[in-house]
């Protein structure tokens, strides 16, 4: 019998799909565990705020109708937030969606994209699906002050006349590392106008580092700059999926040509709009993350484990041994974290910062798993 998969595009046949964090339901079903916790997918442990929940409830009666395909009300609010025109905003089913839209709109089999060795796993997937060539820049070494972080010189060295997109997360997932304002701006300024620079700011709402760059403030200066954001992290809306891109209106026009109709659902539009106004919940989420990060770092130091500096809501931990066995031992204690062997970091785990109680349980499980 002929294998139907043989007729798929060659680039898709060779694609390694994105693997999400293990769901709680799956763990409890497989291991017979109850009251497990998930610290694997960088979700906000507080979940959505009360305004977002109220907006979802109020909108539930309208789900028999298609959503506003333009997302006009949300785009208006985002335009006010960023001081950027509606025509330069593209909504997505999470920021993952807009990253794929960028690849679809601007990459071909004849072009190339550049990203860092430990950049977000969606970048190579989005690039390869278009048939474009990936140019992967080596990251900083483990003994650098930003271990495994973006090396801007290495990224710049991989640019050529075929490069159409550069993907750069700040802070970066899965490392938590970051690029400071001056070197990042110099890098963007040096990139040829024919190459788009995508600064992925999924975790920027957690950042309190003095002088950390908000690349959206540079949009008017660099027409080839795209900034992506999400409501999945600090705003706690991972389950409804909504993100966006800020760009030159001509770039947004191209993205909207490949964007699927109604790609953001009614509940997500309403929740995101309400979440933007819930400053109290956002501040509480950031405060919980700040105290939790200190708790986890202190706990890791007490165990004697190295960890990478992070400005996100997660920390990358060096287990000093293959992390798969540590991960499995933690699963059996009802704690889900994230092994990152898919990022060529087989000895590392990425752990989301949770509540104080969740962090305590995670640290105890990790210590026991290490023996």
N, C-alpha and C positions, 0 to 999 in steps of 0.2 A: 504494500500500500504506500502511495506517495505521502510523504510527510508534508502537511499543509504549511508548516513553519518554514519550509524550504523556499517558499515564495515571498517571504518577508524581505524587506530591505536588508541588505547585508549589514549595514551599520546597526540595525535594530537586533538582528540575530546575535550579534556579538556583544550586545549590551548587558551589563550586569545591573539588574534592577536595584533601586533603593530599598534598603531593609529598615523598616521602622523599629522603634523600641518594642519590646515584648509587651503585649497588653496584659493588664491585670487578670482579666477573665481567663486568658489562655494559661497563665501561670497557675492559677488556682485550680483549673480543670485538670491540668497535667500532673500537678504535684499534690493535689488534695489539700491545699493550703487555704486558710482563711485570713482575712485582715492583712493582706499583703500591701506593700507600698511600692509605688513606681517613681523612681528618680532617674529615668533613662532618657527622657525626650525633651528636657528643658522647658517643661510646662510650669506655669505659675501655680505654686501649691495653694494659693488662695482662690484660684479660679476667677471667674468674671466678677465684676463689681455689681452692687445692687441696681444701679441704673441700667446696666446692660441686660441684666436678668429681667428687669421690668419691661424693657423695650422688646425683648424676645417674647415675653408673655403677651404683650399688647399687639404684637404683629402676628402671632400664631394663627389668628382667625383669617389671615389674608393669604395663607400659603397655597390656596387653590388658584391663585392668580400668579402670573409671571412677575418677577421683580422688575424694578426700574432698571432696564438694561444699561443705562448710562450711569447709574448710581449718583444722580445729580446732587442730592442733598449731602451725601457723604463727601463727594468731591468739593462741594462748596466749603464744607467745614475744614477739609484738608487744605484747601487754597488759603483760607484764613490762617490756619495754623502755620503754614510754611511761607506765606506771602508769595505764592506762586500761582499762575493762572490755571483755571480749570482745564484748559486745552493741553496743559503739560502734565496731567495726572492720568495714570492708567490704573484701574482697579484689577485685582487678581484674586483668585481662589487661594489665598495665602500668598506670601511673597514668592514661594516656590513657583507658582503659576506665572508671575511676571518674569522670573528668570528664564523660564522656558519660552515665553513669548519673545523675549529679547533674542534668544538663540534662533528661534524660528524666523524672525523677521530679518535678521542681519547676517546669519551664517549660511554658507553653502558648502558644497563639497570642494570648492576651490579656495576656501578661506580658512583662517586659523583663529583660534582663541587661546588666550594665555591666562593661567591661574597658578596659584601656589601649590606646592607639593601637599600641604595639609589643608587645602581649601575645602569648602563645603562640598559634600558628596554629590549634590545635585549638579554642580558645574560640569563635571565630565559626562554625566548622563545627558544633560541638555545639549552639550556640544556634539557628542557622538551620534545622537539621534538625527542630527541634521546632515551627517556625513562629513562635517568639518574636521580639521585636524587640531588636536590639543597640543599645546606647548606648555609643559609643566615645569615651573621654575623651582629649583631646590629651595627649601626653607632654611631659616637659621638653624644652626646645630643645637644639640641639647644643652650645651654649656653656655649658650648666648643668654643675655639678659631677657630676651624674648624667645625662650626655647620653642622651636618648631614654628615660629612666627614668620610673617611675610618678609622676604628679602627684596626690597624694592629694586635694588641694582640687578638682581637676578631676573626679576620680572621684566625690567626694561631691556635686558640683554636678549630676551626672546621675542621682542617685537620686530616685525619686518613689514614689507609692503603688502603681505597677505593677511596681516592681523586685522581683524575687524572688531573683536571684543576682548576686553580684559576684565576678569571677574576678581574682585577683591573684597573680602568681608572684614568689617571693622566695627566691633571686635570680631575675631574670627572664631568660627565653630569648626572643629572641636577643641581648639587649643585654648581659647579665651584670650589670646594675645591681641595686641593692637598696634596700630601705626599712629604716630603723633602727627599733629596738624602740619607743621612746616614741611617735613619730608613728604607727606602725602600730597600736599598741594603742589610741591615742586614736581613730583612724579606725574600728576595729572597734567600739569602745564607742559611737560616734555613729551607727552604722548601725541603722536600725529593726529591731526583733526579728523582723518578718515577712520580712526579707531575709537570705538566707544569704550569708556571706562565705567564699569558698573561697580559702585560702592554699595555693598550689601550691609545695611545697618539694622539688621533684625534685632540686635541686642542693645542698641544705643540707649534705650529708655532706662536701662539699669546703670548706665555709666555715670559716675560722679567724680571721675578723675579730672583735676583742674587742667584746662587747656585742651581737652579731648575735642577732636574736630567733628563738627556737624557739617558733613559735605553738602547738605542741601543748601547751605548758604553760599555755595560757590556756583550754583547752577547758571546764574546769569553770566558768569565769567567764562564758563566752559560749555559750549553748545554740545560737545560730545560726552558730557557727564550724565550718567543716570544714577539716581539714588533709590534704593529699594528699602521699604519698611514693612513691618507686619504687626498685626494685632494679636498674634498667637502667643507672644511671650509675656511681657509685662502687663499687657491689658487682659490676659487670661482667656482669650477667645480661640484657643487652638482648635476646638471642636467644630466651630462654625466656618472657619477658613476664610480669612479676609486679609489682604495685604495690598500694597500699591507701589507704583513707581512714579518718581518725579523726574521729568526730563524736559528738554526742549520740545515745544509743541510739535515740531516736524517729526521728531522721534516718536512721540506719543501717538501721532497719526499712523505711523507704520505699525506700532504695537497693536493699536485698536483694529487694524485690518486683519490681523491673525487671531485676535482675541475672540473666544467663543461667545455667542450671544448668551446673556444671562449667566455669566460665569461666576457671579457673586449672588448668593441667594438672599431672599428677603430678610430672613432672621439675622444673617451676617451684616447686612447693610444697616439694619436698625440697631443692632448691638454695638457695632463699631461707632456709629454716630453718637450713641449715648455714652460709650466708653471714653470718647474724646473729652467729654464734659465732666467726667467723674475724676477730678483731680485728686480727691481724697483717697480713692482706691488705688490709683497709680502710686501715690506717695507711700501708702502703706505697703504695697507690693515691693517697692524699692527698699524700704526700710527693713522689711522681713528678709529680703535677699542680702542686704548689707550685713545684718547681724548673723544671718545663717552662714554667710561666707566666712566670717571671722570664726564662728564656731567650728566649721568644717576644717578650715586651715589649721586651727589650734589642735583639733583632734588628730589630723593627719601627722602633724609634727610630733605629737605624743606617741603615735604608733611608729614613727620613724620612716614615713613614706614621703618621697619627693613629689611635688606637685607644681604645675605650671601656673605662673601668674595669670589671673583671669579678671576681666571686667564684665563678664557675662553673668548668667545665673547658673553657672556650672563650673566644675573644676576638673582638669585632666590629671589623673593620678598615675604615677609609675609604680606598678606593683613589684618591680624587681624580679619578676618571673612571668611566664605566660599567663596572661590575664584571664584566659578562657576558664581555667579551673577555679580561679577566684570568683569569677562571675557565676559559675554553676553552683558553687558553695553558698553564695549569697542568695541565689534563687531558692535554694532549699530552706533558707531562713525567711523567705517571703519578702525579699528585698530585690527589686529589679533596678539594675544600673545598666550602663552601656559599654560593652567591649568595643574597641575601635580598631580591630585588626584590619578592617576594610580600608582604613586610612594608613595602612602599613605601620601601625603602632601596636604590635601584638602584645606588648607588656603593659599596656595602659587601659585604664577604665575612665570613662567620662561620667561624672556623677552630677546630677542636678541638685541645686540647693533647695531644700524643702523647708518645712516648718521646724522649729526647735526639736519637737518630739521625733519627727521623721529623720532629722540629721543624727540625733542620738542613736536611733535604731540602726541607721545605715553604718555609722562608725563602729558600733558593737558587732554588727554582722561582718563588716570588713575585717575587723581584728580577729574574729573567730575564723573566718575563711582563710586567713593567712597563717593560722596555727600559732 
